[in-house]
């Protein structure tokens, strides 16, 4: 075994472990198997779309950082700022859903952020592959 490749292999292993840990924490926080009785469909769509968004985001960050030479190389200039927006907006949306001012409008809120999550997935994939 060539020891010169050890740091590279270790980085890839740690990257995969990081993805698994972050995804498991998000799953444990969201509990997609527990749905609200009155808003089952909108809650399920929001949780599943956020978990899918998170998985795509983590994989793209992993590939950008370890395969393509870094986030600043893949997301250059204005794309980097767009990436930051796409990075934070869905996460803020998933945490803000528990706030009191959204309780009466929760179903609309869930559908709105489901669309935001799907658009974020598309934006991440377009920025990464184009």
RAFEN-V948156 format. One record per backbone hydrogen bond with DSSP energy under -1.0 kcal/mol. CO is the residue of the C=O (numbers start at 1). NH is the residue of the N-H. E is the energy in kcal/mol with one decimal. If there is no record, write none. Layout:
CO_NH_E ; CO_NH_E
This chain:
5_9_-2.5 ; 6_10_-2.9 ; 7_11_-2.3 ; 8_12_-1.9 ; 9_13_-2.4 ; 10_14_-2.8 ; 11_15_-2.2 ; 12_16_-2.1 ; 13_17_-2.4 ; 14_18_-2.5 ; 15_19_-2.1 ; 16_20_-2.3 ; 17_21_-2.5 ; 18_22_-2.7 ; 19_23_-2.4 ; 20_24_-2.4 ; 21_25_-2.4 ; 22_26_-2.3 ; 23_27_-2.5 ; 24_28_-2.4 ; 25_29_-2.2 ; 26_30_-2.8 ; 27_31_-2.5 ; 31_34_-2.2 ; 39_43_-2.2 ; 40_44_-2.5 ; 41_45_-2.7 ; 42_46_-2.2 ; 43_47_-2.6 ; 44_48_-2.8 ; 45_49_-2.4 ; 46_50_-2.2 ; 47_51_-2.4 ; 48_52_-2.4 ; 49_53_-2.4 ; 50_54_-2.9 ; 51_55_-2.3 ; 52_56_-2.5 ; 53_57_-2.8 ; 54_58_-2.7 ; 55_59_-2.2 ; 56_60_-2.5 ; 57_61_-2.5 ; 58_62_-2.4 ; 59_63_-2.9 ; 60_64_-2.7 ; 61_65_-2.8 ; 62_66_-2.6 ; 63_67_-1.8 ; 63_68_-1.9 ; 64_70_-3.2 ; 70_74_-1.7 ; 71_75_-3.2 ; 76_79_-1.4 ; 77_80_-1.0 ; 78_82_-2.1 ; 79_83_-2.5 ; 80_84_-2.0 ; 81_85_-2.0 ; 82_86_-2.5 ; 83_87_-1.9 ; 84_88_-1.9 ; 85_89_-2.6 ; 88_92_-2.6 ; 89_93_-2.3 ; 90_94_-2.0 ; 91_95_-1.8 ; 92_96_-2.6 ; 96_99_-1.8 ; 99_102_-1.3 ; 100_103_-1.6 ; 105_109_-2.2 ; 106_110_-2.9 ; 107_111_-2.1 ; 108_112_-2.6 ; 109_113_-2.6 ; 110_114_-1.5 ; 111_115_-2.0 ; 112_116_-2.1 ; 113_117_-2.2 ; 114_118_-2.2 ; 115_119_-2.7 ; 116_120_-2.2 ; 117_121_-2.2 ; 118_122_-2.2 ; 119_123_-2.6 ; 120_124_-2.6 ; 121_125_-2.4 ; 122_126_-2.6 ; 123_127_-2.7 ; 124_128_-2.1 ; 125_129_-2.5 ; 126_130_-2.0
